Amino acid sequence: MSFKDNFHKYCFKYFIGIMALAFTLAFSFSCTFRDDVLPRELSLAAPAYSKEVSHFVGPGGINHSFKIFKLRPEVVQKISQNGLSFLNTMPSAINHPFEAKRKSYKSGPYRASFPKWSALPIRNDDRWKRRSYSVDIGDQPTAAEFFGDVTRNREFTNTIDAKNLELFHSVIRSGKGYYAYGGYRDICVLIISPENGLAYYLFRD
């Protein structure tokens, strides 16, 4: 094999290696952003339960995350006593990143925060459903509708622990807690249940 052929072969392998490294870093970076948007005031540490699926390419309905965090007693007390007046005046809610206002995916929507908190139950509207995938399956909101699994055999929702999913549905349909959407296109939602001492984080793109 000539020097020219060896050189081209080496360059090709080098290029493939660089591309693989770039994809790996981009994947890790984006996943980190998803967790970093969680309000610091809520002191959400490592999740008590996590189920997610991520791909190198997206968006397109192929990246999902369902996480459960345990709330600290002092945080539960603050939310129980002050509710929306506390959540909507948190620095993270008032000074949310400018990326939340951008319409381009290239701006990195994972940086967006949760600026507008509301009381549960969650409204079963177009913000909750993925209109491109979902069909109505009832009056009550479901995780399957949020992730767009309804017409695709619930391929992600079925991987979530059944007991955790049952409690989650009970929480979002109750009037005991709070929620806020984050990111442009409402790609994620954070739900607080003081009664259960839990916070739920759902992500989709």
Secondary structure as GFF3:
##gff-version 3
##sequence-region A 1 205
A	DSSP	alpha_helix	3	36	.	.	.	ID=ss1
A	DSSP	three_ten_helix	40	42	.	.	.	ID=ss2
A	DSSP	beta_strand	49	53	.	.	.	ID=ss3
A	DSSP	beta_strand	64	70	.	.	.	ID=ss4
A	DSSP	alpha_helix	73	82	.	.	.	ID=ss5
A	DSSP	alpha_helix	84	87	.	.	.	ID=ss6
A	DSSP	alpha_helix	91	94	.	.	.	ID=ss7
A	DSSP	three_ten_helix	98	101	.	.	.	ID=ss8
A	DSSP	three_ten_helix	105	107	.	.	.	ID=ss9
A	DSSP	three_ten_helix	109	111	.	.	.	ID=ss10
A	DSSP	beta_strand	118	119	.	.	.	ID=ss11
A	DSSP	alpha_helix	143	147	.	.	.	ID=ss12
A	DSSP	three_ten_helix	157	159	.	.	.	ID=ss13
A	DSSP	alpha_helix	162	172	.	.	.	ID=ss14
A	DSSP	beta_strand	178	182	.	.	.	ID=ss15
A	DSSP	three_ten_helix	184	186	.	.	.	ID=ss16
A	DSSP	beta_strand	188	193	.	.	.	ID=ss17
A	DSSP	beta_strand	198	204	.	.	.	ID=ss18
###
